[in-house]
């Protein structure tokens, strides 16, 4: 007999503005506790150094985490020139130094090399698994971690300002799996001066924007006021980039039982299905047949 989960069946998204110094897992744990939710997860890790948008899924929203994880993201970050560090950010050990400092023209000339489909070696202090273990655990144990290069997609990389000769601030828009720390490292190498991240903020994850984000402290205040529901977004908020299709209650029951439907529609491909404004399923529409891929129970 399956063990019953502790907590309440709370369903939806909380867009947390993660503070510096806490892990993504800690943020998820705090949100789950605040809502007394029986299930929670996040859609893309932020390093403890990083701040910004951390979408946290509760209940049935966890079924579409992968959809958000695959979505485009945007970051603001600051690079410090003159030092390479083993973590590619300010928390690591210095491994090389340089007196060279790049000019604005040199930085801007280097940026096109980091836009498009580019090859990137992830930082050795990352959550990537190597022989079943996390790379950062192996690195902390003093193991020599070798990670394979991978292709990532960068939509844009823009120099925002140069606060000092030692630092430069950038804006990045990219696809899944792109490491900002690796871009800072590789940009520093290309400019011949080394570089690492000293500030990092995620501003967008798919449909979730920093303007919608809320701090953990503010969530606590809402809890004390009995108004936590104000911070909860619907499960389908994560699905705004795919079409919606409304069906009858009887058709919804069939889909939730795993049965396909023949329904008239000009839509082809992936859709999310609703009945009386309630999310029922994500389904695949082909040749007039609607086949459920993932069903939801929001009761």
Secondary structure, 3 states (H helix, E strand, C coil): CCCCCCCECCCEEEEEEECCCCCHHHHHHHHHHHHCECCEEECCCCCCCCEEEEEEEEHHHHHHHHHHHCCCEEEEEEEEECEEECCCECCCCEEEECCCCCCHHHHHHHHHHHCEEEEEECCCCCCCEECCEEHHHHHHCCCCCCCCEEEEEEEEEEEEEEEECCEEEEEEEECCCCCHHHHHHHHHHHCCCCEEEEEEEEEEECCEEHHHCECHHHHHHHHHCCCHHHHCECHHHHHCCCEEEECCHHHHHHHHCCCCEECCCCCCEEEEEEECCEEEEEEEEECCEEEEEEECCCC
